[in-house]
Every structure is written in C-alpha cells, then in structure tokens.
Amino acid sequence: MEQKERITVEVQVNAPVEQVWKYWNTPNDIIQWNSADPSWHSPSSENDLRVGGKFKHRMEAKDGSFGFDFEGVYDKIIPNREITYTMGDGRRSTTLFTEKEGVTHVETTFDAESENPVEFQKQGWQAILNSFVRYAEASK
C-alpha cells in the first residue's frame, strides 16, 4: 500500500481548552465555523463523539453549485486532548488540543488525498482552522 503524505495545520485559540473542545465538537457550533471560505457553509452537522461513533458535516457552496458530506468514524477520543478518526475514504486525521495559560494550541495532522495538490489541501484545512479561531474567540 502506498504511504500517504501527512499534512499538519495548527492554530492558537485565546480560550481555555474546555471551551475550545465544546466549540469543536458541538453541532450547533460546528455549523457556525466549518468552512474554508465565506462563499461556503455547513448547513448541518451530526456528531456522535465516542469511539466507534460517527460524524457527518454537510459542506456546501452558498450558491448551491456544489456540496459534499465530510464524514468519518472516531478511533480515539481523550476529552480535551485528542481526537483521531478515519474518514469515509480511509484516510486518518488526528487533532491535538494543548492548553497553556488559557491559550489552546490546536494541531491537526491528516492523510493527504490524491485528487488535489498538497498545498491546496493544507490551505483549505488551515482556512477552516482560522475560521474556527475567529468563532471560538468571538464566542467566549
């Protein structure tokens, strides 16, 4: 089997890890921040946050021209510290949460897919993380 390239994106959130964890995992919050670009949105989110549980976030262009379900199954969950899941296509992703003095570092590492250039994928996932930071810091 071909070794997949891994991509890492990261941000700092000026909020305690418990708040960051809540915003990251609550469907009503996810639909507020889960987009890489203002022309996109997430009209729905389902999240069964437990090992073996599934998540599904609908991502769509606001003009209705394109959309897809981003979904997977949780492999490992350590509350306020780590989430690892396998996406529908078999790729894996791990997000680590580390708090220091009220600031939470969020780092996601994921298997690249083969359809789009690695840098494009990194920029998209980084944009989603940046959107998350804006939402989390505004919601404190």
N, C-alpha and C positions, 0 to 999 in steps of 0.2 A: 504494500500500500504506500502511496506517495505521501511523504511528510508534508503536512500543511504548514504554510508560513503563518507565524503568530504575529498579531498586531497588538500594541498596547496604547491606550489613551488614558489620560488622567486629568483630574481637576482637584482644586481645593475649594471646600464649601465652608463659608463662615457660619457654621451651625454645629451644634453637638450631634454626635453620631446617632443618637436615638431619633432625633428629628429627621436626619438625612435618611435613615433606614425607613422611616414611616413614609416619607415622600417618594422614595424609590420603589416601594412595594404596594402602595395603596392605589387601586384602580382609579378612584376619583382624582388623585394627584397625578398619576401617570398620564392620563389624557390631557393634562394641562401642559406638560413639558416634553412629551415624547415626539419630537420632530426635529429634523436636521435643518429645516428651512421654513421661513414664515409662510411659504405657499403650501405647506403640508400640515397635516394634523392627525391626531389619533382619536377618532370618534368613539372608540370603545376599547375597553381593557378588561380582561379576566385574569385573576391571579390566585392560584391555589399554592401558597407559599409553604411547601413542605416537601421533603424528599419524596420523589415519585409524583409530586403534584405538577400540574401543567399551567402554563401561562399562554395567553394569546392577546396580542395588542394589534388592533387594526390600524394600519397606516395608509393614509390616502392623500392624494393631491387635492387641495381645496376646490379646484375647478372640476373635480370628478374624472379627470383624464386617466388616472392610474391609481391602483391601490393594491395592497397585499396584507396578509396576516403574518406577523412576526410571532412565531410560537416555538415552544420547547418544553422540556421536562427537567425539573430540578434534580440534580445529582447530589448536591451537598449544600447544607444551609447551617451556618453558625450565626445566630442572631447578632446583629450589629457588627459583624466581622467579615463574613464571606458568603457569597452565593456562586455556585457553579451549576451550569445547566448545559444540556445538549439541545441544540436547535433541531428543527424538523429535518434538515438535510444532513444531520450527523456531526456538524461542526460543534465545537465546545467553546464556552465562554466562562471566565471567572472574574468576578468583581470583588475587590477587597476594600474594606472600609477601616480606616485607622484615624482615631481622634487624638489630637494633641492640643491642649489648652483651648478647647472649644472650637477648633477648626478641624474639619473632617477631610481627610485625603481619600478620594475615590479613584481606584485604578481598575480598569477593565482590560483584560487580555483575552483575545478571541482568535479562533482559526480564520484565516482569510478564505474567501470563496474565490473561485476561479473565473467568474464572469467579468468582474470589474478590476481595474488596476488597484494594487495595494494602497497607493497613496490616496486614491479616491475613497476607498473603504475607510481608511484612517480618518480622513477629513469628515466623512459623514458621521461616524461614531463620535468623533470629537465634538462636532457641532451639536449632537444630541446631548452629550455631557454638558456642554456650555449652556444649553437651554435648561438643563436640569439645575445648574448652579443658579441661574437667574431666577427660576421659580422658587427654589429652596430658600434662597436668601431673601426674596421678597415676601415669603410666607411666614417668616419667623415671628 
